[in-house]
Amino acid sequence: MEKFIFKTKSQMGVAAAAQATEVIKKAITSKKRASIILATGTSQFETLKNLVAADGIDWQKVTMFHLDEYIGLPADHPASFRRFLKERFVDKVQGLKAVHFVNGDAEAPQQECHRLSEIIAKHPIDVALLGIGENGHLAFNDPPADFQTEQPYIIVELDEKCRKQQLGEGWFKTLEQVPRQAISMSIRQITKSGCLIVSVPEKRKAEAVKNVLEGPVRPECPASILQQHSNCKVFMDEQAASLLSN
């Protein structure tokens, strides 16, 4: 695992996007295609803004997978992650080879998990852009996370700290409006990615960052699994890194 600390969120986003751009270009050069996973939330604002502005990526050779989505939330809801990615990425790059959204409002969520799992099994992932939750979650794998399941997409329960984070970031008006379940890419599927690029800004993430990077690897701190990945790069601003020992 490599760690990079920057004075501002803006600098962090520039560096994370530059690393993602390099990986995507290399994949296209060597395989004539690239498959990527994108996360959402405030941690991704700067990274995605710089990624869509990157020069030299042939987006027509890129397949995008979506990390997670609330169950029961329509795609046009202000908090929908599909809407987030459509507005901040898909509509800005255009011409993507394929986009595989998680349909959180599918009538049968388990069937939706199966549908997505079959698709991603055919697409080895070159790079995943990720964040870390205030409770240490990775995607919507809240603690204690399932480190064992081989299913690429699973149905998960959202804990209260996770739901309060979504409220605090302004996606919902009340805690009661925050869904209690989601479809999430599993821990093992995420870590199959060739490269993990993790963007973590803001002081409110500092405790989670310390636990993830310096604590033991355990399901109670889901993102601690990043320590075991052979090509993981964590980009932080100074506030997020403020509690690290080194």
KESE-54364 format. One record per residue (C-alpha): x, y, z. Coordinates in nm, 3 decimals. Layout:
<pts>
<pt u="X" v="Y" w="Z"/>
...
</pts>
This chain:
<pts>
<pt u="0.000" v="0.000" w="0.000"/>
<pt u="0.123" v="0.347" w="-0.092"/>
<pt u="0.005" v="0.660" w="0.088"/>
<pt u="0.001" v="1.014" w="-0.052"/>
<pt u="-0.086" v="1.321" w="0.154"/>
<pt u="-0.173" v="1.662" w="0.007"/>
<pt u="-0.245" v="2.000" w="0.156"/>
<pt u="-0.587" v="2.032" w="-0.011"/>
<pt u="-0.870" v="1.819" w="-0.147"/>
<pt u="-0.809" v="1.974" w="-0.487"/>
<pt u="-0.447" v="1.857" w="-0.499"/>
<pt u="-0.556" v="1.514" w="-0.381"/>
<pt u="-0.811" v="1.487" w="-0.661"/>
<pt u="-0.563" v="1.590" w="-0.928"/>
<pt u="-0.315" v="1.323" w="-0.816"/>
<pt u="-0.572" v="1.044" w="-0.777"/>
<pt u="-0.719" v="1.116" w="-1.120"/>
<pt u="-0.373" v="1.125" w="-1.279"/>
<pt u="-0.299" v="0.780" w="-1.138"/>
<pt u="-0.634" v="0.644" w="-1.262"/>
<pt u="-0.571" v="0.794" w="-1.605"/>
<pt u="-0.234" v="0.621" w="-1.629"/>
<pt u="-0.381" v="0.282" w="-1.539"/>
<pt u="-0.670" v="0.317" w="-1.785"/>
<pt u="-0.440" v="0.420" w="-2.071"/>
<pt u="-0.203" v="0.130" w="-2.004"/>
<pt u="-0.492" v="-0.116" w="-2.005"/>
<pt u="-0.621" v="0.018" w="-2.337"/>
<pt u="-0.274" v="0.003" w="-2.487"/>
<pt u="-0.210" v="-0.354" w="-2.378"/>
<pt u="-0.559" v="-0.507" w="-2.407"/>
<pt u="-0.747" v="-0.264" w="-2.634"/>
<pt u="-1.000" v="-0.216" w="-2.354"/>
<pt u="-1.031" v="-0.120" w="-1.988"/>
<pt u="-1.282" v="-0.200" w="-1.714"/>
<pt u="-1.323" v="0.037" w="-1.421"/>
<pt u="-1.522" v="0.061" w="-1.099"/>
<pt u="-1.642" v="0.401" w="-0.978"/>
<pt u="-1.753" v="0.503" w="-0.630"/>
<pt u="-1.969" v="0.799" w="-0.537"/>
<pt u="-2.007" v="1.042" w="-0.248"/>
<pt u="-1.827" v="1.362" w="-0.154"/>
<pt u="-1.488" v="1.187" w="-0.144"/>
<pt u="-1.504" v="1.143" w="-0.520"/>
<pt u="-1.591" v="1.500" w="-0.623"/>
<pt u="-1.236" v="1.615" w="-0.700"/>
<pt u="-1.113" v="1.283" w="-0.837"/>
<pt u="-1.398" v="1.246" w="-1.087"/>
<pt u="-1.381" v="1.612" w="-1.187"/>
<pt u="-1.019" v="1.566" w="-1.290"/>
<pt u="-1.070" v="1.223" w="-1.445"/>
<pt u="-1.335" v="1.345" w="-1.690"/>
<pt u="-1.100" v="1.628" w="-1.790"/>
<pt u="-0.807" v="1.395" w="-1.856"/>
<pt u="-0.652" v="1.396" w="-2.203"/>
<pt u="-0.591" v="1.093" w="-2.416"/>
<pt u="-0.839" v="0.838" w="-2.281"/>
<pt u="-1.038" v="0.658" w="-2.551"/>
<pt u="-1.359" v="0.624" w="-2.351"/>
<pt u="-1.516" v="0.412" w="-2.625"/>
<pt u="-1.293" v="0.130" w="-2.503"/>
<pt u="-1.388" v="0.168" w="-2.136"/>
<pt u="-1.653" v="-0.033" w="-1.948"/>
<pt u="-1.775" v="0.119" w="-1.621"/>
<pt u="-1.911" v="-0.069" w="-1.322"/>
<pt u="-2.102" v="0.093" w="-1.038"/>
<pt u="-1.997" v="0.015" w="-0.680"/>
<pt u="-2.323" v="0.032" w="-0.485"/>
<pt u="-2.676" v="0.171" w="-0.467"/>
<pt u="-2.957" v="0.208" w="-0.214"/>
<pt u="-3.240" v="-0.042" w="-0.239"/>
<pt u="-3.573" v="0.119" w="-0.324"/>
<pt u="-3.436" v="0.456" w="-0.433"/>
<pt u="-3.535" v="0.570" w="-0.785"/>
<pt u="-3.260" v="0.674" w="-1.027"/>
<pt u="-3.378" v="1.038" w="-1.028"/>
<pt u="-3.364" v="1.080" w="-0.648"/>
<pt u="-3.108" v="1.347" w="-0.545"/>
<pt u="-2.922" v="1.085" w="-0.336"/>
<pt u="-2.920" v="0.818" w="-0.606"/>
<pt u="-2.569" v="0.703" w="-0.691"/>
<pt u="-2.680" v="0.635" w="-1.047"/>
<pt u="-2.775" v="1.000" w="-1.076"/>
<pt u="-2.442" v="1.102" w="-0.918"/>
<pt u="-2.240" v="0.904" w="-1.172"/>
<pt u="-2.457" v="1.005" w="-1.466"/>
<pt u="-2.421" v="1.376" w="-1.390"/>
<pt u="-2.056" v="1.374" w="-1.281"/>
<pt u="-1.909" v="1.113" w="-1.512"/>
<pt u="-2.118" v="0.931" w="-1.773"/>
<pt u="-2.269" v="1.243" w="-1.935"/>
<pt u="-1.933" v="1.418" w="-1.935"/>
<pt u="-1.719" v="1.156" w="-2.107"/>
<pt u="-1.983" v="1.008" w="-2.339"/>
<pt u="-1.923" v="0.721" w="-2.575"/>
<pt u="-1.836" v="0.466" w="-2.305"/>
<pt u="-1.822" v="0.110" w="-2.432"/>
<pt u="-2.068" v="0.003" w="-2.161"/>
<pt u="-2.215" v="0.129" w="-1.835"/>
<pt u="-2.340" v="-0.119" w="-1.575"/>
<pt u="-2.544" v="0.063" w="-1.314"/>
<pt u="-2.682" v="-0.101" w="-1.001"/>
<pt u="-3.060" v="-0.076" w="-1.030"/>
<pt u="-3.146" v="-0.022" w="-0.667"/>
<pt u="-3.517" v="0.001" w="-0.737"/>
<pt u="-3.531" v="-0.332" w="-0.922"/>
<pt u="-3.836" v="-0.535" w="-0.819"/>
<pt u="-3.616" v="-0.827" w="-0.716"/>
<pt u="-3.288" v="-0.701" w="-0.561"/>
<pt u="-3.141" v="-1.051" w="-0.536"/>
<pt u="-3.196" v="-1.105" w="-0.908"/>
<pt u="-3.028" v="-0.770" w="-0.972"/>
<pt u="-2.727" v="-0.892" w="-0.774"/>
<pt u="-2.719" v="-1.205" w="-0.987"/>
<pt u="-2.747" v="-1.006" w="-1.311"/>
<pt u="-2.456" v="-0.779" w="-1.223"/>
<pt u="-2.248" v="-1.065" w="-1.085"/>
<pt u="-2.271" v="-1.252" w="-1.414"/>
<pt u="-2.161" v="-0.944" w="-1.609"/>
<pt u="-1.865" v="-0.846" w="-1.395"/>
<pt u="-1.738" v="-1.206" w="-1.393"/>
<pt u="-1.659" v="-1.155" w="-1.762"/>
<pt u="-1.471" v="-0.827" w="-1.708"/>
<pt u="-1.147" v="-0.834" w="-1.507"/>
<pt u="-1.124" v="-0.491" w="-1.343"/>
<pt u="-0.820" v="-0.277" w="-1.417"/>
<pt u="-0.882" v="-0.002" w="-1.163"/>
<pt u="-1.133" v="0.075" w="-0.889"/>
<pt u="-1.184" v="0.426" w="-0.755"/>
<pt u="-1.291" v="0.402" w="-0.394"/>
<pt u="-1.355" v="0.596" w="-0.075"/>
<pt u="-1.357" v="0.506" w="0.294"/>
<pt u="-1.662" v="0.563" w="0.514"/>
<pt u="-1.661" v="0.727" w="0.854"/>
<pt u="-1.728" v="0.382" w="0.999"/>
<pt u="-1.447" v="0.230" w="0.794"/>
<pt u="-1.678" v="0.080" w="0.536"/>
<pt u="-1.568" v="-0.008" w="0.183"/>
<pt u="-1.850" v="0.042" w="-0.065"/>
<pt u="-2.158" v="-0.028" w="0.150"/>
<pt u="-1.991" v="-0.315" w="0.333"/>
<pt u="-2.052" v="-0.185" w="0.685"/>
<pt u="-1.886" v="-0.346" w="0.988"/>
<pt u="-1.867" v="-0.632" w="1.044"/>
<pt u="-1.813" v="-0.690" w="0.672"/>
<pt u="-1.828" v="-1.025" w="0.499"/>
<pt u="-1.468" v="-1.100" w="0.400"/>
<pt u="-1.554" v="-1.449" w="0.276"/>
<pt u="-1.836" v="-1.430" w="0.022"/>
<pt u="-1.734" v="-1.485" w="-0.338"/>
<pt u="-2.054" v="-1.329" w="-0.470"/>
<pt u="-1.960" v="-1.013" w="-0.663"/>
<pt u="-2.274" v="-0.819" w="-0.562"/>
<pt u="-2.464" v="-0.869" w="-0.236"/>
<pt u="-2.751" v="-0.720" w="-0.038"/>
<pt u="-2.628" v="-0.543" w="0.276"/>
<pt u="-2.777" v="-0.376" w="0.584"/>
<pt u="-2.664" v="-0.019" w="0.650"/>
<pt u="-2.564" v="0.059" w="1.007"/>
<pt u="-2.667" v="0.376" w="1.185"/>
<pt u="-2.327" v="0.546" w="1.159"/>
<pt u="-2.328" v="0.493" w="0.782"/>
<pt u="-2.684" v="0.628" w="0.752"/>
<pt u="-2.592" v="0.931" w="0.966"/>
<pt u="-2.297" v="1.000" w="0.735"/>
<pt u="-2.533" v="1.015" w="0.436"/>
<pt u="-2.756" v="1.254" w="0.629"/>
<pt u="-2.460" v="1.467" w="0.739"/>
<pt u="-2.335" v="1.500" w="0.381"/>
<pt u="-2.671" v="1.647" w="0.284"/>
<pt u="-2.808" v="1.370" w="0.063"/>
<pt u="-3.123" v="1.333" w="0.275"/>
<pt u="-3.330" v="1.569" w="0.492"/>
<pt u="-3.395" v="1.326" w="0.779"/>
<pt u="-3.238" v="1.003" w="0.903"/>
<pt u="-3.568" v="0.825" w="0.845"/>
<pt u="-3.536" v="0.897" w="0.473"/>
<pt u="-3.202" v="0.715" w="0.448"/>
<pt u="-3.262" v="0.358" w="0.323"/>
<pt u="-3.165" v="0.071" w="0.550"/>
<pt u="-3.051" v="-0.167" w="0.274"/>
<pt u="-2.834" v="-0.145" w="-0.035"/>
<pt u="-2.684" v="-0.353" w="-0.311"/>
<pt u="-2.307" v="-0.343" w="-0.277"/>
<pt u="-2.008" v="-0.488" w="-0.452"/>
<pt u="-1.855" v="-0.736" w="-0.210"/>
<pt u="-1.516" v="-0.701" w="-0.044"/>
<pt u="-1.361" v="-0.988" w="-0.239"/>
<pt u="-1.488" v="-0.855" w="-0.572"/>
<pt u="-1.348" v="-0.508" w="-0.500"/>
<pt u="-1.007" v="-0.646" w="-0.409"/>
<pt u="-0.986" v="-0.848" w="-0.731"/>
<pt u="-0.923" v="-0.516" w="-0.910"/>
<pt u="-0.575" v="-0.477" w="-1.054"/>
<pt u="-0.531" v="-0.133" w="-0.896"/>
<pt u="-0.718" v="0.037" w="-0.612"/>
<pt u="-0.719" v="0.417" w="-0.596"/>
<pt u="-0.865" v="0.542" w="-0.269"/>
<pt u="-0.956" v="0.909" w="-0.220"/>
<pt u="-1.015" v="1.023" w="0.139"/>
<pt u="-1.061" v="1.392" w="0.222"/>
<pt u="-1.174" v="1.578" w="0.537"/>
<pt u="-1.117" v="1.567" w="0.912"/>
<pt u="-1.429" v="1.359" w="0.977"/>
<pt u="-1.257" v="1.064" w="0.807"/>
<pt u="-0.937" v="1.092" w="1.015"/>
<pt u="-1.025" v="0.829" w="1.275"/>
<pt u="-1.136" v="0.584" w="1.008"/>
<pt u="-0.816" v="0.646" w="0.810"/>
<pt u="-0.601" v="0.569" w="1.115"/>
<pt u="-0.793" v="0.247" w="1.186"/>
<pt u="-0.784" v="0.139" w="0.822"/>
<pt u="-0.415" v="0.209" w="0.759"/>
<pt u="-0.259" v="0.140" w="1.099"/>
<pt u="-0.495" v="-0.101" w="1.273"/>
<pt u="-0.538" v="-0.476" w="1.232"/>
<pt u="-0.713" v="-0.621" w="0.927"/>
<pt u="-1.055" v="-0.725" w="1.053"/>
<pt u="-1.421" v="-0.728" w="0.944"/>
<pt u="-1.502" v="-0.467" w="1.211"/>
<pt u="-1.298" v="-0.222" w="1.002"/>
<pt u="-1.390" v="-0.332" w="0.649"/>
<pt u="-1.151" v="-0.106" w="0.455"/>
<pt u="-0.856" v="-0.244" w="0.655"/>
<pt u="-0.853" v="-0.519" w="0.390"/>
<pt u="-0.682" v="-0.262" w="0.167"/>
<pt u="-0.359" v="-0.333" w="0.358"/>
<pt u="-0.343" v="-0.673" w="0.188"/>
<pt u="-0.379" v="-0.550" w="-0.170"/>
<pt u="-0.060" v="-0.552" w="-0.375"/>
<pt u="-0.141" v="-0.234" w="-0.571"/>
<pt u="-0.339" v="0.003" w="-0.350"/>
<pt u="-0.276" v="0.376" w="-0.348"/>
<pt u="-0.442" v="0.594" w="-0.084"/>
<pt u="-0.473" v="0.968" w="-0.154"/>
<pt u="-0.557" v="1.191" w="0.143"/>
<pt u="-0.566" v="1.556" w="0.233"/>
<pt u="-0.385" v="1.668" w="0.548"/>
<pt u="-0.705" v="1.671" w="0.754"/>
<pt u="-0.790" v="1.310" w="0.676"/>
<pt u="-0.431" v="1.206" w="0.752"/>
<pt u="-0.406" v="1.412" w="1.071"/>
<pt u="-0.423" v="1.118" w="1.315"/>
<pt u="-0.171" v="0.893" w="1.142"/>
<pt u="0.136" v="0.805" w="1.344"/>
<pt u="0.365" v="0.830" w="1.042"/>
</pts>
